[in-house]
Amino acid sequence: MLRRLLAALFFCLLTLWTALPAQAAPDHLAGSPATVDDAKALVLRAADELSKVGFDTACGEFLQKTGSYWVGDLYVFVMDFEGTWRCYPPKPEAAGIGLLLLQDVDGKYFIQDMVDLAKSAGDGWIDYKWKNPRNGQIQLKTSYIKRVGGFVVAAGVFR
């Protein structure tokens, strides 16, 4: 009796599963690569949001893979002036990790460069080499950064 019940249940689930439409890849994995214009626009919008709602609420929004701050392969990340990740969508558990002395493969202290640029100019572009999650290769990445209070808001694209 139990076997028949389990077989019927399995058949129902299989029928339901095959009847459902196929789902597209999630936005954060689909689509064409973002452009530098996309990165800058996203940072400006995120900086405005951070200014309006504060860090905790803004970070909660930035972490949502289906939200408006993670689009295709482009996402917003936030650090403080000590180079500590405060909000890093690909690895939320990285919040609180200090990366000021992190170097890319060429020895460039790109986090330090981001903080220095934010402190001195308020915004701008930083180039560095980073692992591209689409292909697993180290590639040139350029990130637009903007100072918002004591935070550095950034988003980058691979070239």
C-alpha positions in Angstrom: 0.0 0.0 0.0 2.8 2.4 1.0 4.6 1.6 -2.3 1.6 2.5 -4.4 1.1 5.7 -2.5 4.7 6.7 -2.9 4.6 5.8 -6.6 1.5 7.8 -7.1 3.0 10.8 -5.3 6.2 10.5 -7.4 4.1 10.4 -10.6 2.1 13.5 -9.6 5.2 15.4 -8.8 6.9 14.4 -12.0 3.8 15.4 -14.0 3.6 18.7 -12.2 7.4 19.4 -12.7 7.3 18.7 -16.5 4.2 20.8 -16.9 5.8 23.9 -15.4 7.4 26.3 -17.9 11.2 26.4 -17.9 12.7 29.2 -16.0 15.3 31.6 -17.4 18.6 32.1 -15.6 18.5 34.5 -12.7 19.2 38.1 -13.7 22.5 38.1 -11.9 23.8 35.3 -14.2 22.1 36.1 -17.4 22.4 38.8 -20.1 25.3 40.5 -21.7 28.2 42.0 -19.7 27.6 45.4 -18.1 29.3 48.6 -19.5 31.2 51.3 -17.7 28.1 53.5 -18.2 26.0 50.9 -16.5 28.5 50.7 -13.6 28.5 54.5 -13.0 24.7 54.8 -13.2 24.3 52.0 -10.7 26.8 53.5 -8.3 25.1 57.0 -8.5 21.7 55.4 -7.9 23.1 53.3 -5.0 24.9 56.3 -3.5 21.6 58.3 -3.5 19.8 55.4 -1.9 22.5 55.1 0.8 22.2 58.8 1.5 18.4 58.6 1.8 17.8 55.4 3.8 21.1 54.8 5.7 23.5 51.9 5.5 21.5 49.1 7.0 18.5 49.5 4.8 20.6 50.2 1.7 22.9 47.2 2.2 19.8 45.0 2.6 18.7 46.2 -0.8 22.1 45.8 -2.4 22.3 42.2 -1.3 19.2 41.1 -3.2 20.2 39.2 -6.3 16.8 39.8 -7.8 16.8 43.5 -6.8 17.6 46.6 -8.7 21.2 46.8 -7.4 22.4 43.5 -8.8 21.7 43.4 -12.5 23.3 40.9 -14.8 27.0 40.6 -13.7 26.9 44.1 -12.2 26.4 44.7 -8.4 27.1 47.4 -5.9 29.6 46.9 -3.1 30.4 49.1 -0.1 33.4 49.5 2.1 34.5 52.0 4.7 37.6 54.2 4.8 39.6 51.5 6.6 39.1 49.3 3.5 36.7 47.0 5.3 33.9 45.3 3.3 30.7 46.5 4.7 28.4 45.2 2.0 29.6 42.7 -0.6 26.8 40.9 -2.4 28.8 38.0 -3.9 29.9 37.0 -0.4 27.7 38.6 2.3 29.7 36.8 5.0 32.7 38.9 3.9 31.2 41.9 5.7 33.7 43.0 8.3 36.8 41.7 6.6 39.6 44.3 6.2 41.1 44.3 2.7 43.1 47.5 2.6 46.3 45.5 1.9 44.7 43.3 -0.7 46.7 43.2 -3.9 45.7 42.2 -7.4 48.0 39.8 -9.4 50.2 42.7 -10.4 50.8 43.8 -6.8 48.4 46.8 -7.0 46.8 47.8 -3.7 43.5 48.5 -5.4 41.3 48.7 -2.3 43.7 51.3 -0.9 43.5 53.1 -4.2 39.7 53.1 -4.0 39.7 54.6 -0.5 42.4 57.2 -1.4 40.4 58.3 -4.5 37.2 58.5 -2.5 38.9 60.6 0.2 40.7 62.9 -2.3 38.4 63.4 -5.3 35.1 62.0 -4.1 34.6 59.8 -7.1 36.4 58.3 -10.1 37.6 55.1 -11.7 40.1 52.5 -10.5 41.5 49.7 -12.7 42.8 46.4 -11.3 42.8 42.7 -12.1 40.2 40.4 -10.6 38.8 36.9 -11.3 35.9 37.0 -13.7 33.1 34.7 -12.4 31.8 34.2 -15.9 34.9 32.5 -17.2 37.1 32.0 -14.1 40.0 34.0 -15.6 41.9 36.9 -14.1 40.9 40.0 -16.2 41.1 43.8 -16.1 38.3 45.2 -14.1 37.4 48.9 -13.8 35.3 50.1 -10.9 33.5 53.4 -10.5 33.7 54.6 -6.9 31.8 57.3 -5.1 32.2 58.7 -1.5 29.1 58.8 0.6 29.9 60.0 4.0 32.4 57.6 5.5 31.7 54.9 2.8 33.0 54.0 -0.6 30.2 52.8 -2.9 31.4 51.0 -6.0 30.6 48.8 -9.0 32.9 47.4 -11.6 32.9 45.8 -15.0 35.3 43.5 -16.8 37.0 44.8 -19.9 
